[in-house]
Amino acid sequence: MEFALGDIITMKKPHPCGCRDWEILRVGADFRLRCVGCGHQVMLPRRLVEKNFRGFVKKTLA
């Protein structure tokens, strides 16, 4: 799966704020994601992101 900085993705489970969309801030072995709804940032391992990924909301042209 090809992820790029700035992509907005939908995850399987919603954040406690109710939003399922996340912006990718860092890509590598770990991902840094920012919740689009409330701005909270989390670090998740690539394996977990790829497992819970449901689709792209916005794909950057990078």
Contacts in CASP RR format, 6 or more apart in sequence:
PFRMAT RR
TARGET T0000
AUTHOR 0000-0000-0000
METHOD contacts of the structure
MODEL  1
MEFALGDIITMKKPHPCGCRDWEILRVGADFRLRCVGCGHQVMLPRRLVE
KNFRGFVKKTLA
1 50 0 8 1.000
1 53 0 8 1.000
3 9 0 8 1.000
3 24 0 8 1.000
3 27 0 8 1.000
3 31 0 8 1.000
3 49 0 8 1.000
4 24 0 8 1.000
4 27 0 8 1.000
4 59 0 8 1.000
4 60 0 8 1.000
4 62 0 8 1.000
5 24 0 8 1.000
5 25 0 8 1.000
5 26 0 8 1.000
5 27 0 8 1.000
5 60 0 8 1.000
5 62 0 8 1.000
6 23 0 8 1.000
6 24 0 8 1.000
6 25 0 8 1.000
6 58 0 8 1.000
6 60 0 8 1.000
6 62 0 8 1.000
7 23 0 8 1.000
7 24 0 8 1.000
7 56 0 8 1.000
7 58 0 8 1.000
7 59 0 8 1.000
7 60 0 8 1.000
8 21 0 8 1.000
8 22 0 8 1.000
8 23 0 8 1.000
8 24 0 8 1.000
8 36 0 8 1.000
8 56 0 8 1.000
8 57 0 8 1.000
8 58 0 8 1.000
9 21 0 8 1.000
9 22 0 8 1.000
9 24 0 8 1.000
9 33 0 8 1.000
9 49 0 8 1.000
9 53 0 8 1.000
9 54 0 8 1.000
9 55 0 8 1.000
9 56 0 8 1.000
9 57 0 8 1.000
10 20 0 8 1.000
10 21 0 8 1.000
10 22 0 8 1.000
10 53 0 8 1.000
10 54 0 8 1.000
10 55 0 8 1.000
10 56 0 8 1.000
10 57 0 8 1.000
11 20 0 8 1.000
11 21 0 8 1.000
11 22 0 8 1.000
11 49 0 8 1.000
11 52 0 8 1.000
11 53 0 8 1.000
11 54 0 8 1.000
12 20 0 8 1.000
12 52 0 8 1.000
12 53 0 8 1.000
12 54 0 8 1.000
13 20 0 8 1.000
13 52 0 8 1.000
14 20 0 8 1.000
15 22 0 8 1.000
15 35 0 8 1.000
15 37 0 8 1.000
15 38 0 8 1.000
15 40 0 8 1.000
17 35 0 8 1.000
17 37 0 8 1.000
17 38 0 8 1.000
17 40 0 8 1.000
18 37 0 8 1.000
19 35 0 8 1.000
19 36 0 8 1.000
19 37 0 8 1.000
19 38 0 8 1.000
20 54 0 8 1.000
21 35 0 8 1.000
21 36 0 8 1.000
21 37 0 8 1.000
21 57 0 8 1.000
22 33 0 8 1.000
22 34 0 8 1.000
22 35 0 8 1.000
22 36 0 8 1.000
23 33 0 8 1.000
23 34 0 8 1.000
23 36 0 8 1.000
24 31 0 8 1.000
24 32 0 8 1.000
24 33 0 8 1.000
25 32 0 8 1.000
25 33 0 8 1.000
25 34 0 8 1.000
25 41 0 8 1.000
26 32 0 8 1.000
26 43 0 8 1.000
28 46 0 8 1.000
29 45 0 8 1.000
29 46 0 8 1.000
30 43 0 8 1.000
30 44 0 8 1.000
30 45 0 8 1.000
30 46 0 8 1.000
31 43 0 8 1.000
31 44 0 8 1.000
31 45 0 8 1.000
31 46 0 8 1.000
31 49 0 8 1.000
32 41 0 8 1.000
32 42 0 8 1.000
32 43 0 8 1.000
33 41 0 8 1.000
33 42 0 8 1.000
33 43 0 8 1.000
33 44 0 8 1.000
33 49 0 8 1.000
34 40 0 8 1.000
34 41 0 8 1.000
35 41 0 8 1.000
35 42 0 8 1.000
END
